[in-house]
Amino acid sequence: MRHSIHGKMLVVLSCFIVIILVACSSDEESGGSGGDANTVEFWHPMTDTSGEAVEKVIEEFEKQNSDIKIDATYVANQGEGQNEKLLTAIAGGNPPDVAYFDRFEVAAWAAQGSLEPLTELAEQDGISQDNYYDFAWEEANYEDDLYAIPTTTDSRLLFYNKDHFEEVGLDPDSPPSTIEELEEAAEKLTIKEGNRFERIGFIPWYGQGWFYGWGWSFGGDFYDPETGEVTADDPKNVEALEWMTEFGQEYGVEDIAGFTDSQGSGAMDPFVSGQLSMKIDGNFGVASLEKFAPDLNYGVAPIPTPTGDNFTTWSGGWSVVMPKGAENQEAAWEFLKFFGSEEGQRIFSETSRDFSVIESVNDSLEYTDDPIFAEFINILPESNSRPVMTEGSLYWNSLADAVEAATRGNGTPQENLEKVTQQVTDALGE
């Protein structure tokens, strides 16, 4: 009898050991997420209010999906051109299940096989371009496949100091709408002693005055997605750079550089301190003004164009993606889907004050009731995204170099933009 009991105990013990070994093996195969197959590892770079917004989205998602846990990890410098840690994780076969990702980089990462395609999953759940602003959806796709779910966006406008306008006899309720009016206002607003600016009316390339914005405002284009043709030297783009170059010559590009080099951000922003009367900035600049200059009397308006109509802007923003090799793809998709839904977007934007990529969400948050935010929201349907291509970062940097060269007299605008076209075209062909 004693031997029989011992035998049974050995059998039970053996079974218990087998169960433990199987459990450990399963944990290793699932990437070590605490042994829970429904834990989604999520990397993001959000801090402050945006970080709080991420936490609230996760909290609501977990409440509605009690069988899925989101393991969120802050990963610094995960943004434009700075995703080394994520790329290393993908290459090593140990990526997170979901990453918060700059849409500008989606095409390049998709082309190198670093992101999981989401097309079939989106089609199954009825997620399409109809849900989002066109420019945001376009940035999330590459070669007819969806690789990201858009989340936030922004836009850029002309900020102007109303008190400065009144001081020099300009109508504070009638900001410049044409390039000619912009030049006239800048001249009246500028105060210069010798080579030193006490106040400068406007600097085309300052703040968010990137060349993409000016090219589109002048009616130019940068890329034909149908043919793959790079068109940095589009005649209207050349016209825009010629104007910027002439502006620099008129006010002294070295004097302008001396002025901008002495400035900073936050409380040291020259628009905040009253040393700059007009600038191009995004809706994200409003928070800085509320913090550092809450009593500043300013307005915003569309970026001027040569004709005073056909106003446009450009927008960037973030998305959520599934890195290549993600282990828990089914649960990861549920989180991606929720984050990009109307509900997820509303939760995020209520806290972060970022604009959503879904028009109905922006309407529900009453952004259009605010006279400043309304202008940023109203321009979104006319916005552009930077070209969806594998060499987007090269294009961006090359355009910045072209502006720097042309405004400083190193080559003509035509020559510098032709050089950009050739550089990017060659890179795309490699």
C-alpha positions as CSV (number, residue, x, y, z in Angstrom):
1,M,0.0,0.0,0.0
2,R,2.8,2.4,0.9
3,H,4.6,1.7,-2.4
4,S,1.3,2.4,-4.3
5,I,1.0,5.8,-2.6
6,H,4.6,6.7,-3.3
7,G,4.0,5.7,-7.0
8,K,1.0,7.9,-7.3
9,M,2.9,10.8,-5.7
10,L,5.7,10.4,-8.2
11,V,3.2,10.5,-11.1
12,V,1.5,13.6,-9.8
13,L,5.0,15.3,-9.2
14,S,6.1,14.3,-12.7
15,C,2.9,15.9,-14.2
16,F,3.4,19.0,-12.2
17,I,7.0,19.4,-13.5
18,V,5.8,18.9,-17.1
19,I,3.2,21.6,-16.7
20,I,5.8,24.0,-15.3
21,L,8.2,23.2,-18.2
22,V,5.4,23.7,-20.8
23,A,4.5,27.1,-19.2
24,C,8.1,28.3,-19.2
25,S,8.5,27.2,-22.8
26,S,5.3,29.1,-23.8
27,D,6.6,32.2,-22.0
28,E,9.9,32.1,-23.9
29,E,8.1,31.6,-27.3
30,S,5.8,34.5,-26.6
31,G,8.7,36.9,-26.2
32,G,8.7,36.8,-22.4
33,S,5.8,39.2,-21.8
34,G,5.2,37.9,-18.3
35,G,3.8,34.6,-19.6
36,D,0.6,36.5,-20.7
37,A,-0.1,35.8,-24.4
38,N,-2.4,38.8,-24.4
39,T,0.1,41.4,-23.3
40,V,0.8,44.0,-26.0
41,E,4.2,45.7,-25.7
42,F,3.9,49.3,-26.7
43,W,6.7,51.8,-27.3
44,H,6.1,55.5,-27.4
45,P,8.1,58.8,-26.9
46,M,5.2,60.9,-25.5
47,T,5.7,63.0,-22.3
48,D,3.8,65.7,-20.4
49,T,0.2,66.1,-21.6
50,S,0.8,63.8,-24.6
51,G,2.1,61.1,-22.2
52,E,-1.0,61.5,-20.0
53,A,-3.2,61.2,-23.1
54,V,-1.5,57.9,-24.0
55,E,-2.2,56.6,-20.5
56,K,-5.9,57.5,-20.8
57,V,-6.2,55.8,-24.1
58,I,-4.6,52.7,-22.6
59,E,-6.8,52.8,-19.5
60,E,-10.0,53.0,-21.6
61,F,-8.9,50.3,-24.0
62,E,-8.0,47.9,-21.1
63,K,-11.4,48.6,-19.5
64,Q,-13.1,47.6,-22.7
65,N,-10.8,44.7,-23.4
66,S,-10.2,43.0,-20.0
67,D,-8.3,40.1,-21.7
68,I,-5.6,42.4,-23.1
69,K,-3.0,44.3,-21.1
70,I,-0.9,47.1,-22.6
71,D,2.7,47.2,-21.4
72,A,3.7,50.7,-22.3
73,T,7.3,51.8,-22.4
74,Y,8.7,55.3,-22.9
75,V,11.4,55.2,-25.6
76,A,13.2,58.5,-26.1
77,N,14.1,60.0,-29.5
78,Q,11.6,57.9,-31.4
79,G,10.8,60.4,-34.1
80,E,11.9,61.7,-37.5
81,G,15.2,59.9,-38.4
82,Q,15.8,58.8,-34.8
83,N,14.4,55.3,-34.5
84,E,17.6,53.4,-34.0
85,K,16.4,51.5,-30.9
86,L,13.2,50.3,-32.7
87,L,15.2,49.4,-35.8
88,T,17.7,47.4,-33.7
89,A,14.8,45.6,-32.0
90,I,13.2,44.7,-35.3
91,A,16.6,43.5,-36.7
92,G,17.1,41.4,-33.6
93,G,13.8,39.7,-33.9
94,N,12.5,41.2,-30.6
95,P,10.3,44.2,-31.5
96,P,7.4,45.7,-29.5
97,D,4.0,44.7,-30.7
98,V,3.0,48.4,-31.3
99,A,5.0,51.6,-31.7
100,Y,3.9,55.2,-31.8
101,F,5.4,56.4,-35.1
102,D,6.0,59.5,-37.1
103,R,3.9,59.1,-40.3
104,F,6.7,60.8,-42.3
105,E,8.8,57.7,-41.9
106,V,6.2,55.1,-42.8
107,A,7.1,54.8,-46.5
108,A,10.8,54.4,-45.8
109,W,10.3,51.7,-43.2
110,A,7.7,49.9,-45.2
111,A,10.0,49.7,-48.2
112,Q,12.7,48.1,-46.1
113,G,10.3,45.5,-44.7
114,S,10.3,46.9,-41.1
115,L,6.6,47.2,-40.7
116,E,3.7,44.7,-40.9
117,P,1.1,45.5,-43.6
118,L,-2.3,46.2,-42.2
119,T,-4.4,46.3,-45.4
120,E,-6.3,43.1,-44.9
121,L,-7.0,43.7,-41.2
122,A,-8.3,47.2,-42.0
123,E,-10.5,46.0,-44.8
124,Q,-12.0,43.3,-42.6
125,D,-13.0,46.0,-40.0
126,G,-14.2,48.6,-42.4
127,I,-11.3,51.0,-41.9
128,S,-10.6,53.1,-45.0
129,Q,-9.7,56.5,-46.3
130,D,-13.2,57.7,-45.6
131,N,-12.4,57.7,-41.9
132,Y,-9.5,60.2,-42.1
133,Y,-8.2,63.4,-43.7
134,D,-6.8,62.4,-47.1
135,F,-3.3,63.6,-46.4
136,A,-3.1,61.5,-43.3
137,W,-4.3,58.4,-45.0
138,E,-1.9,58.9,-47.9
139,E,1.1,59.1,-45.5
140,A,0.0,55.9,-43.8
141,N,0.1,54.0,-47.1
142,Y,3.0,52.8,-49.3
143,E,2.6,51.1,-52.7
144,D,-1.1,50.4,-52.2
145,D,-0.7,48.8,-48.7
146,L,-1.6,50.3,-45.4
147,Y,1.2,50.2,-42.8
148,A,-0.1,52.6,-40.1
149,I,-3.2,53.9,-38.4
150,P,-3.1,57.7,-38.3
151,T,-3.6,59.4,-35.0
152,T,-2.7,63.1,-34.7
153,T,-2.1,66.0,-37.0
154,D,-1.3,69.7,-37.2
155,S,-1.3,72.6,-39.6
156,R,0.6,75.8,-40.2
157,L,-0.5,79.5,-40.4
158,L,0.7,83.0,-40.3
159,F,0.9,84.4,-36.7
160,Y,0.8,88.2,-36.4
161,N,1.0,90.7,-33.6
162,K,-2.1,92.9,-33.7
163,D,-0.6,95.6,-31.4
164,H,2.3,96.0,-33.8
165,F,-0.1,96.2,-36.7
166,E,-2.0,99.1,-35.0
167,E,1.3,100.8,-34.1
168,V,2.3,101.2,-37.7
169,G,-1.2,101.9,-39.1
170,L,-2.1,98.4,-40.4
171,D,-5.5,97.0,-39.8
172,P,-5.2,94.3,-37.1
173,D,-8.3,92.6,-38.4
174,S,-7.0,92.4,-41.9
175,P,-3.8,90.4,-42.1
176,P,-1.9,90.1,-45.4
177,S,-3.3,87.6,-47.8
178,T,-1.0,88.2,-50.8
179,I,2.8,88.1,-51.0
180,E,2.8,91.7,-51.9
181,E,0.8,92.7,-48.8
182,L,3.1,90.5,-46.7
183,E,6.1,92.4,-48.0
184,E,4.5,95.8,-47.4
185,A,3.5,94.8,-43.9
186,A,7.0,93.4,-43.1
187,E,8.6,96.7,-44.3
188,K,6.4,98.9,-42.1
189,L,6.9,96.6,-39.1
190,T,10.7,96.4,-39.3
191,I,12.9,98.6,-37.1
192,K,16.6,98.4,-37.9
193,E,19.5,100.4,-36.7
194,G,22.6,99.9,-38.9
195,N,23.0,96.1,-39.1
196,R,21.0,95.4,-36.0
197,F,17.3,94.7,-35.9
198,E,15.4,96.0,-33.0
199,R,12.3,94.4,-34.5
200,I,11.9,92.5,-37.8
201,G,8.5,92.3,-39.5
202,F,8.9,88.8,-41.0
203,I,11.4,86.1,-41.9
204,P,10.1,83.6,-44.5
205,W,12.2,80.7,-43.4
206,Y,11.9,81.3,-39.6
207,G,10.0,78.9,-37.3
208,Q,7.8,76.7,-39.4
209,G,8.5,78.5,-42.6
210,W,9.9,75.4,-44.3
211,F,10.1,75.4,-48.1
212,Y,7.4,72.8,-48.6
213,G,4.9,75.3,-47.3
214,W,6.1,78.1,-49.6
215,G,6.3,75.9,-52.6
216,W,2.6,74.8,-52.2
217,S,1.5,78.4,-51.4
218,F,3.0,79.5,-54.7
219,G,1.2,76.7,-56.5
220,G,4.1,74.3,-56.9
221,D,4.4,70.6,-56.5
222,F,7.2,68.3,-55.3
223,Y,6.4,64.8,-56.4
224,D,4.2,62.8,-58.8
225,P,3.2,59.6,-57.1
226,E,1.9,58.1,-60.3
227,T,5.1,58.5,-62.3
228,G,7.6,58.7,-59.3
229,E,8.9,61.9,-60.8
230,V,10.6,64.3,-58.3
231,T,9.7,67.9,-59.1
232,A,11.6,70.1,-56.7
233,D,12.4,72.4,-59.6
234,D,8.7,72.9,-60.5
235,P,8.6,76.5,-61.9
236,K,6.3,77.6,-59.1
237,N,8.8,76.2,-56.5
238,V,11.5,78.1,-58.2
239,E,9.4,81.3,-58.0
240,A,8.9,80.7,-54.3
241,L,12.7,80.3,-53.7
242,E,13.4,83.4,-55.8
243,W,11.1,85.4,-53.6
244,M,12.7,84.1,-50.4
245,T,16.1,84.9,-51.9
246,E,15.1,88.4,-52.8
247,F,13.7,88.9,-49.3
248,G,17.0,87.9,-47.8
249,Q,18.9,90.3,-50.0
250,E,16.7,93.2,-49.2
251,Y,17.0,92.8,-45.4
252,G,20.6,91.4,-45.4
253,V,20.7,87.6,-44.9
254,E,23.7,87.9,-42.6
255,D,21.9,90.5,-40.5
256,I,18.9,88.2,-40.3
257,A,21.2,85.3,-39.3
258,G,22.7,87.5,-36.6
259,F,19.2,88.2,-35.3
260,T,17.9,84.6,-35.4
261,D,21.1,83.2,-33.9
262,S,20.6,85.4,-30.8
263,Q,17.0,84.1,-30.3
264,G,15.7,81.0,-28.5
265,S,12.5,79.2,-27.8
266,G,9.8,79.5,-25.1
267,A,10.1,82.8,-23.4
268,M,13.0,83.7,-25.7
269,D,11.0,83.3,-28.9
270,P,11.2,86.6,-30.7
271,F,7.5,86.6,-31.4
272,V,6.9,86.2,-27.7
273,S,9.3,88.9,-26.8
274,G,7.9,91.3,-29.4
275,Q,11.0,91.4,-31.6
276,L,9.3,89.6,-34.5
277,S,5.9,90.8,-35.7
278,M,4.9,87.9,-37.9
279,K,6.0,84.3,-38.3
280,I,4.8,80.9,-39.7
281,D,4.0,78.4,-36.9
282,G,1.8,75.5,-36.2
283,N,-1.1,75.0,-33.8
284,F,1.4,73.5,-31.4
285,G,2.8,77.1,-31.0
286,V,-0.4,78.2,-29.3
287,A,0.4,76.4,-26.1
288,S,3.7,78.1,-25.9
289,L,2.1,81.5,-26.3
290,E,-0.5,80.7,-23.6
291,K,2.3,79.8,-21.3
292,F,4.9,82.5,-21.9
293,A,2.8,85.4,-23.3
294,P,-0.8,84.9,-22.2
295,D,-1.7,88.5,-22.7
296,L,-0.2,88.8,-26.2
297,N,-2.7,90.3,-28.6
298,Y,-2.2,88.2,-31.8
299,G,-4.1,86.6,-34.6
300,V,-3.6,83.8,-37.2
301,A,-4.4,83.7,-40.9
302,P,-3.7,81.5,-43.9
303,I,-0.2,81.7,-45.3
304,P,-0.2,84.4,-48.0
305,T,-0.1,83.4,-51.7
306,P,0.8,85.4,-54.8
307,T,-2.9,85.8,-55.7
308,G,-4.5,86.1,-52.3
309,D,-6.5,82.9,-52.7
310,N,-6.1,79.1,-53.0
311,F,-4.7,79.0,-49.5
312,T,-3.1,75.8,-48.3
313,T,-0.8,74.5,-45.7
314,W,1.0,71.2,-44.8
315,S,0.5,68.8,-42.0
316,G,2.6,66.1,-40.3
317,G,1.6,63.9,-37.4
318,W,1.8,60.6,-35.7
319,S,0.4,57.1,-36.1
320,V,0.5,53.7,-34.5
321,V,2.3,50.8,-36.4
322,M,2.9,47.1,-35.9
323,P,6.7,46.5,-36.3
324,K,7.8,43.6,-38.4
325,G,7.9,40.4,-36.4
326,A,5.5,41.5,-33.7
327,E,4.6,38.5,-31.6
328,N,1.1,39.3,-30.5
329,Q,-0.4,40.6,-33.7
330,E,-4.1,39.8,-33.0
331,A,-4.2,41.8,-29.7
332,A,-1.9,44.5,-31.2
333,W,-4.4,45.1,-34.0
334,E,-7.2,45.6,-31.5
335,F,-5.1,48.3,-29.8
336,L,-4.2,49.9,-33.1
337,K,-7.8,49.9,-34.2
338,F,-9.0,51.5,-30.9
339,F,-6.2,54.1,-30.8
340,G,-7.2,55.3,-34.3
341,S,-10.9,55.1,-33.8
342,E,-13.2,58.1,-33.1
343,E,-13.4,57.1,-29.4
344,G,-9.6,56.6,-29.0
345,Q,-8.9,59.9,-30.9
346,R,-11.3,61.8,-28.7
347,I,-9.8,60.5,-25.5
348,F,-6.3,61.4,-26.7
349,S,-7.0,64.8,-28.1
350,E,-9.1,65.9,-25.1
351,T,-5.9,65.7,-23.0
352,S,-3.1,66.4,-25.4
353,R,-4.9,69.2,-27.3
354,D,-3.5,67.7,-30.5
355,F,-5.7,67.8,-33.5
356,S,-7.2,64.5,-34.6
357,V,-7.0,63.1,-38.1
358,I,-10.7,62.5,-38.0
359,E,-12.8,65.6,-38.8
360,S,-15.8,64.6,-36.6
361,V,-13.5,64.3,-33.5
362,N,-12.2,67.8,-34.0
363,D,-15.8,69.0,-34.4
364,S,-16.9,67.2,-31.2
365,L,-14.1,68.8,-29.2
366,E,-15.3,72.3,-30.3
367,Y,-12.0,73.4,-31.7
368,T,-13.9,75.6,-34.2
369,D,-15.4,77.6,-31.3
370,D,-12.0,79.0,-30.5
371,P,-11.1,81.8,-33.0
372,I,-7.5,80.8,-33.1
373,F,-7.9,77.0,-33.3
374,A,-10.7,77.4,-35.8
375,E,-8.4,78.8,-38.4
376,F,-6.0,75.8,-38.1
377,I,-8.9,73.3,-38.3
378,N,-10.6,75.0,-41.3
379,I,-7.4,74.8,-43.4
380,L,-7.0,71.0,-42.8
381,P,-9.1,69.9,-45.8
382,E,-6.8,71.9,-48.0
383,S,-3.6,70.6,-46.4
384,N,-0.7,68.6,-48.0
385,S,1.5,65.9,-46.7
386,R,5.1,65.7,-47.6
387,P,5.8,63.3,-50.5
388,V,5.3,59.6,-49.6
389,M,8.6,58.1,-50.7
390,T,11.5,56.1,-49.4
391,E,13.8,59.2,-49.5
392,G,11.6,61.6,-47.6
393,S,14.3,62.6,-45.1
394,L,16.8,63.2,-47.9
395,Y,14.3,65.3,-49.7
396,W,13.6,67.4,-46.6
397,N,17.2,68.0,-45.8
398,S,18.1,68.8,-49.5
399,L,15.4,71.4,-49.7
400,A,16.6,73.0,-46.5
401,D,20.2,73.1,-48.0
402,A,18.8,74.6,-51.2
403,V,17.1,77.5,-49.3
404,E,20.3,78.1,-47.3
405,A,22.5,78.1,-50.4
406,A,20.2,80.3,-52.5
407,T,19.5,82.9,-49.9
408,R,23.2,83.2,-49.3
409,G,24.0,83.6,-52.9
410,N,25.5,80.2,-53.5
411,G,23.9,79.3,-56.8
412,T,20.6,80.5,-58.2
413,P,17.2,79.2,-57.0
414,Q,16.8,77.3,-60.3
415,E,20.2,75.7,-60.0
416,N,19.8,74.7,-56.4
417,L,16.3,73.1,-56.9
418,E,17.5,71.3,-60.0
419,K,20.3,69.8,-57.8
420,V,17.7,68.7,-55.3
421,T,15.6,67.0,-58.0
422,Q,18.7,65.2,-59.3
423,Q,19.9,64.1,-55.8
424,V,16.6,62.6,-54.7
425,T,15.9,61.1,-58.1
426,D,19.3,59.4,-58.0
427,A,18.7,58.1,-54.5
428,L,15.3,56.7,-55.4
429,G,16.9,54.8,-58.3
430,E,19.6,53.1,-56.2
